[in-house]
Amino acid sequence: MRNHTPWWKWLIIAAVILPGAFYALPNLFGDDPGIQLRGARGTTLETSQLATVQRVLDESKIGYNSLRLDDQGIRIRFPDTDSQLQARDELEIRLPTGYTIALTLMPAAPDWLSNVGALPMYLGLDLRGGVHFLLDVDMESAQRRAEDRYIADLRSTLREAKIRYRDVGRNVSGDLFVSLRDTGNTEDARAVIEKELPGLLLSDGQGTEGADIKLSLAQTEIDALSEFALEQNMTALRNRIDELGVAEPVVQRQGDRRIVVQLPGVQDTARAKRILGRTATLEMMMVDEEHSLDAALGGKVPPGSRIYRFRDGRPILIEKRVIYSGDNIVDAAASIDTQSGGPIVSITLDAIGARTNQKITGKNIGKRMAVLYIENRSVIQTDTQGRPVRDDQGRIVRDKQRLEEVITAPVIRDQLGKRFQIEGLDSVTEARDLALMLRAGSLAAPVDIIEERTVGPSLGQANISQGFLSVVVGFVLVLVFMIFYYRVFGLVANIALALNLVMIVAVLSLLQATLTLPGVAGIVLTVGMAVDANVLIFERIREEIRNGSTPQASIYSGYERALWTIVDANVTTLIAAIVLFNFGTGPIKGFAVTLSIGILTSMFTAIVLSRAVINFFYGGKRVKTLSI
């Protein structure tokens, strides 16, 4: 029988619509201000720590709606933002080290919904507020570091091969070179280098003063270094963001040398910039007490030593050999020394660093060991009027500066092992920042913040309100037009349109996707496009009626003959959305995601759902006219 919907189609419709409505439900409840506590370096929090947090809140007389412990840590929900901020301050002061504290928004939906996986979709930075950074990775610095390592490897390789050389280093033009004592060993040196160091390209050093062999990094080596620097920096940035205590951060690669970092809900943007952009580490070296500091200051610096300076400018002579560095540090925590009352950083070393530390300090009791702080900085060049200087490509020119200062140089009183403390820091804030960077790991190459955007919470709320208003206005205008122009059939189209919106929200919630302003634009566009299929069908039905077909035959022909036109139109739009997603950046991807979801859901509601509803009202009946 024509225009009859079989039971199995109704079953499919119910299997899609009912779960969709259920998973879209959590988005109606909104959010509450909250705090999420996690263990430092991913440690699991336990019930005793939950009791500690609860005691701090109760003693501080801070009201909260709920307090719970789950796999993600401790979650506290508050009635207002004032209570949230007050609780954050108290917890930072009174809790011991080992926690990361994140301000966040927590879904206000009932627990029974979240227990079955019904969670609201995330709101993007432009809707929630926060800070957006675009970081440029200094690949030239990473390449230079690799060349410095190769210089050391060249020396050790030639020594092991018993090939004598005058010098190995970098010439004025930046190329690596090897100068041999006996030019008759040139071919032997080339063979050894090609075998042991395949990442180097060798060429004749003739024409280069004092060089027998000229070397450069192979392109494959440069590409591998760039890829490693980018991935290592992303990992270090993620670790630093986790230590900052930011919930739901975004760290994404953009192109060959750029990284996008979005920190929703961050209020202290200055500290976020300071932490993300710093390339800092520590090196432990012995103080040279065998040679005279005054003689070194007079120009007679021993070959194996170098003059460094304390933070207050005092000079000190230190041996160049590094005992161990920040790469051997597995944990660092800032605290206050109970004896001196000054800030300290407690360091925990890995197995290699612990063995080295134990061996060196055991042999040098009574001598001094220096803690050298190293930071690579990027300073913008300015002209006489204070404006940034730009190169031929319009990029801001920056000078690379390397800060090296001795934090402290204490006397070794006893043999040290896996743990020790660093003193001599200026403030508790500095101690916290240093501990954070040491825990998170150093950057493989310096980064420059070339773009920064801050979205305040009030602006985010305004974006939400305007976005919601745009969807409502567009939706209502379409509803009015469809009812006015197509009557009962227009009412059916409106039902399908409403369910289409519900399904879009449900899919975004199921995927735990992030809704941004471009995503809202995609939804608004989908609202307008969703009725296109129904318009095609309804106009086809009108045409069949004008040609003298019966109402039932007109309904059947309208849906059957418009089907492939609808499919073709939507598939071409879907292909365009997929292309936008694959080749676009963040905002364009957000638009493409909601547009793609909207196309798929609108095809289901227009072709399957609306036809089933029309068949329910008109199918199998003797109908003389249609309200269309």
VENMOPE-V56174 format. One record per run of one state. SS is the DSSP state (A for helix, B for strand, O for the rest). FROM is the first residue (numbers start at 1). TO is the last residue. If there is no record, write none. Layout:
BEGIN
{{SS FROM TO} {SS FROM TO}}
END
This chain:
BEGIN
{{O 1 6} {A 7 28} {O 29 30} {B 31 39} {A 40 42} {O 43 46} {A 47 59} {O 60 65} {B 66 70} {O 71 72} {B 73 77} {O 78 80} {A 81 94} {O 95 98} {B 99 107} {O 108 110} {A 111 115} {O 116 121} {B 122 123} {O 124 124} {A 125 128} {O 129 129} {B 130 137} {O 138 138} {A 139 160} {O 161 164} {B 165 170} {O 171 175} {B 176 180} {O 181 182} {A 183 196} {O 197 199} {B 200 204} {O 205 212} {B 213 217} {O 218 218} {A 219 244} {O 245 249} {B 250 254} {O 255 257} {B 258 264} {O 265 268} {A 269 277} {O 278 278} {B 279 287} {O 288 292} {A 293 297} {O 298 304} {B 305 310} {O 311 314} {B 315 319} {O 320 323} {B 324 325} {A 326 328} {B 329 336} {O 337 342} {B 343 349} {O 350 350} {A 351 363} {O 364 367} {B 368 380} {O 381 381} {B 382 382} {O 383 387} {B 388 388} {O 389 389} {B 390 390} {O 391 395} {B 396 396} {O 397 397} {B 398 408} {O 409 410} {B 411 411} {O 412 418} {B 419 422} {O 423 427} {A 428 440} {O 441 446} {B 447 455} {O 456 456} {A 457 510} {O 511 513} {B 514 515} {O 516 516} {A 517 530} {O 531 531} {A 532 546} {O 547 550} {A 551 583} {O 584 585} {A 586 618} {O 619 628}}
END
